[in-house]
Amino acid sequence: MTDPAAPKIALHGLTKSFGAKQVLRGVDLEVGRAESVVVIGGSGSGKSVLLKCLLGLMPADAGTIQIDGETASDMGAAARARLMTKFGMLFQGAALFDSLPVWENVAFGLIQGRDMARAQAREIAHEKLAQVGLTPEVGALYPAELSGGMQKRVGLARAIAGDPEIVLLDEPTTGLDPIMADVINDLIVKCVAELGASAVSITHDMASARKIANRVAMLYEGRIIWHGPIDDIDASGNPYVDQFIHGRAEGPIAMSIARH
């Protein structure tokens, strides 16, 4: 039973190892309804693994993932399938199907996952493409005919096609020039707000984090070492956060690397 007072997402004590390497070391994180949380951290900090666990692509070793107060690991197959309809995902690099036209990429989950009629799915795909500033003519093209920025827009349109309650974003501005990255950030803010969705993004791009986050959490060596409102990040008082957001070579993160 959904608890309306519960946070939209609650992660408690999440751990994940690959052999002897412990990637997540007891992650606790809550995301409120209609809140946008950005998880920052360097390469190898565990950000992508955290997102895969949240989406159910990878099982955690221990800990719990709750959505609307329901524990995902306690669900049967039917309940799990229902839960997945609450999610939309923007993959790093957009991850479009080269053999399908743009509109069918956007409508893929509607057709394959919800058995929607193709004509209806196509109409919705065109609506979602319009939301990210693309015309129906673009819908007839194939991914290889699009620039990187346009592919990212299509990926965002696909992520919101099913009107998800939760949007997950994996490095949404990777590979884009600063101007196009800012366009994508603006579109993310607009689309998530229009849905009234909760959003979880992972990035190492601080310009993106500042634009799309209400709240930021920093993941370092598999743990959340700081979290708070985006407006507080410049005065976090945490030397790891301070070094990361300013991109400085000198600091505790560099010292930690040197120890390894």
Summary of the structure (lengths in Angstrom):
residues: 260
radius of gyration: 18.6
end to end distance: 46.4
largest distance: 58.8
contacts: 841
relative contact order: 0.16
helix: 44%
strand: 24%
